[in-house]
Amino acid sequence: MNIEDLKKYLLPLINELGFILEKLQYGRKDKENYLTIEVEREDLSPIRLDEIEKLSNALSTKLDEIDLIDEEYILDVSTSGAEKELHDLSILPKLVGRKMEIRLNNPIKGENIYLGILKEIDDNHLTLSYKVKTRSMEVNIDLENIAKAKLAV
């Protein structure tokens, strides 16, 4: 069984149902074989459980049809979760208006972590709106100063 062969058959179905493939992995865990498929939406908007169920059923049918895996396995279809870490900051413009946690390399105003709403972004900076008690504040962050960024709930 070859992961690239699986991807060739499954990717069109995943895309057709409105998702992008984040991870496709096959391996053993706790004496069981697992085919793990992680999906997201291109804009990282939330995915409902019934949508994952529909995708899982469609993938299961396709996997039975192509029959590339000889041994028994468990199909695990999921998303990376509501607090997904962003590995590629180029997606930030699609996330304006979303709640985020930003961890910095170098502190701004004595803080290394900001939790707030992404207000604006350009080629070099982003603006995050956050609260301190009842006051609304904004911080401008150089993209190069971002150590880690993730969606927050």
N, C-alpha and C positions, 0 to 999 in steps of 0.2 A: 504494500500500500504506500502510495506516494502522496504527500501533502499537496504538492503542486497539481497533481491530477485531480484531487478532491476540490481544490480551489477553483480549477477550471470549470468544473461542473456546478459548484455551489454559488460562486460569485454572481453569475447572472440572475439567479433566483433571489439572492439577498438584495441585490440592487433593484430588481423589479418590485420588490415589496417595500422599497423606500429606505433601505438601510445601507450603511457602508460596513465593510468587514474590518474589525479592529484586530482580531486574533483568531487563528485557526491552528489548533494544536491537538496532537494525538499522543497519548502516553498512559502509563500505569499509575494508579494511585490506590492505596489500600486494597491491593490484590484484584483490582478491577481495571479494565481498559476504558479510557474516557476519550471521546471526541469533544473537545471544547471549542465552542464558537462564540466569540464576543462581537457584538454589533453596536453601532451607534447611528444616529442621524448625522447628516453632514453639518447641521447647525447645532448639534449637541442638545437639541430639545429633548425633554423627557419622553421615554418610551413606556407605554402602558403594559401591564402584565398580559392582557388579552392579545396585544400585538406580538409579544414574545411567544405566546402560545401558538398563534397562527403561523409564525415563522418556523417554530420548532416542528410543527406538524408538516409543513411544506418541505422542510429540510429532511425530515425523517422519510417521507415518501420518496424524495429524490434519491436519498442514500440507498433505500431499498431497491430502487430502479437501477441505479448504476452498479451496485454491489461490488465496490472496490475494497471493502474491509472484510477479510476472511473470518476473523474471530469475533466473539461477542464483545459488545462495548456499550457504554452508556453515553447517550447524546446529551450534552449540557450546553444549552443556548442561553445567553444572558447578555447584559450590558455591563459596562465597567462601573456603573453606579451613578448616583446623582451628584456625587462629589468627585467627579472625574478629574484626574490630574492632566494638565495640558502639556504635552511634550513638544508641541509646535505652536509657537505664539502667533503664527500667521493667521490663525483662526480667530483671534481676538476681535476683529471688526464685526464678525457675525454674532458676538456675544454681548454687544452693547445693550445695556438694560438688565443684564443678568448679574446675580450675586456671585462674588468671587472672593477667594482668599489669595492674597499676594504675599509671598515671603521674599524679603530683600537680601541682597548681598551686603549692602551698606545701609545702615539705618537712616530714616528720614524723620526728623522731629523726635529722635530718640527711640523710634519704633522700628522693629524688623518685620512685623506682620501686620497687614491691613486686611480687614474684612469689610466689604462694602459693595456698592453697585458700580459696575463699569459704566461711566458716563460718556467718555469720548476716547478715541484712539487715533493717532496719526502714525507716521513712519517711525518715530523715535520715542514717543511718550504715550502714556495713558493717564486718564483722570479717573480717580475712584472717589465716589461719594460715600462717606461713612458717618456713623454717629458716635458722639462722645456724650454719654448720658442722654440729654434731650436735644443737644445741639447738632446740627448737620454741618459736616466739615468736608473739605475736598483735599486730596493730595495728588500732585502730579508726580508720576514715576517714570524715570527713563527705562525703556525696555531692557537695556543692557544691565540694569540694576536688579532685574527680577531673577531670583534664584529658583523659585518654584511658583507656579500659578495653578489653581484648581477651581472648579465650580464649587459653589457652596449652597446649602439649603438653609 
